[in-house]
Amino acid sequence: MMKLIPKRRTSRRYRKHEQAISSVNTEGERSAWKWGCDNGKCVKSLIDAHSREPALSLEACKMFCNEYGLLWPRPTGEAQLGNFLSKINLNNIDLQIPNKGRTDSLMDEAGQRFRQIVSLSVPNGLKAKASGKALTVYLVNENPDVREFSLDMDESYTLSVSPSSADRLNATIVASTYFGLRHGLETLSQLIVYDDIRDHLLVVRDVNISDKPVYPYRGILLDTARNYITVDAIKSTIDAMAAVKLNTFHWHITDSQSFPFVSEREPRLSKLGAYTPNKVYTKEIIKEVVNYGLVRGVRVLPEFDAPAHVGEGWQDTNLTVCFKAEPWASYCVEPPCGQLNPAREELYDRLEHIYMDMADAFRPDMFHMGGDEVSERCWNSSEEIRQFMVQNRWELDKASYLKLWNYFQTKAQDRAYKAFGKRLPLVLWTSTLTDYTHVENFLNKDDYIIQVWTTGSDPQISNLLRRGYRLIMSNYDALYLDCGFGAWVGSGNNWCSPYIGWQKVYDNSPKAMAGPHSDLILGGEAALWTEQADSTTLDGRLWPRAAAMAERLWAEPSSDWHEAEHRMLNVRERLVRMGIKSESLEPEWCYQNEGYCYH
């Protein structure tokens, strides 16, 4: 056991945490440096081999040098981290599951993942000493038969760590569901650090944490149609999401550029629409990803974007209009253009087939129907559609094209409910159809969730909330992680430049945007559109910026990014240890010399 003693010049705010390890045997020390906590910062100094002064490793110091230690996201309830570190034996970690049920296999896999994450605390090429206390982890799941995602699922947990004998520690996680229990294991793994001075694993002792998320929807959108993303890269993304307690992988799986989703009922869509025969996602692949996400507490939400953003794959269906129309800028926002033809009754049978195949593969609790960037000029270019509108006694103006869009959406909605076998929550992007001045004429607030992609100051947000619509925030000025790179059509920078730093992501508060209607905000989602990203660049685009969003959505802290910066640097290092090729935020010198790089 390593007891902690108070340091001098300690501010009252951090007094209980600003402490250092008492005298220990420093024989065989690897590092020339030790750290001590001084006024909320870990300060570096040389180890004196002849001194009896204690030596604390950097991460051990960071664990006790601020209110939340190295935890990310920060807990929303009680967070007592005690005053002791205990050595533990990596080979003597035992997980006990007293309550059995339908989640047994998930619990077993979560336990295996926990052991793996803990082992990653030890740097490559080193080996922690096989000594220290045994650690028994009790996983108490109060509802062990619940394994389904929902917007009202309980993700709360409590975690306690205390000694049970001279040579054993007990950690107990109690949760109402598997999902909360899994989050508790993630937190416990963050309380274990490697002491690079003595080659030991250390765990914080005398811990009491109660925690639950502020928002039920905390996601990442990944576009796999502009550029194909490998299954391994998708799984790696889900691993990183789990590490920061994000819970929704929004899979934008098709678009006008490609159709990699293999529909067993409409096989020619991917046969014609995939970039190559092997750049596809079959039902078996998707089920594998869905189960991978389930173990990690991450739902996989499919999106089939329609009626716009279609093209490749639909060539021989005669169900699209303005596909590859030129000049493209007159008909859509990026090439190739393409929209479905709502006048064709056969279209809705095809859509139902796609929805049925998605139901088989994803088994989702929600469904995203897209509804983004529909062009009236595209539809107006079709003689057949114009005649259809005349037959319905509609004009050929914007208001009437909204009626046509609503005609499509209503029929698609009915087919979706039929295909999924239930009235599951549906999601649409903000658009002219969702404009607050007429949205109630088209979309029932009890059926639809609206995902906001416009700016965080858009008046649509407050006006939709006043009308009772539930929102997911993906405002592009803070959460579009593809912004800030060179243009791919034309010259200069891409449309949503400049690059969005993690600080702006962190400070993007749904609560502040919603005002008195924050109860209708389901959460938020960072989006990575992949016109200029693929599997090789994916990690750096997403991480660690998506981790900044993760803490905002989990905790909705009243403080800004300055209070989180020390911990943010650590979560980046943690992701790198997991194999995530995360962008570097600052020189490593800043990580080792707290306070010198911050303003």
Disulfide bonds with the S-S distance in Angstrom:
Cys37-Cys65 1.85
Cys42-Cys61 2.19
Cys322-Cys378 1.83
Cys332-Cys337 1.93
Cys483-Cys496 2.03
Cys590-Cys597 2.09
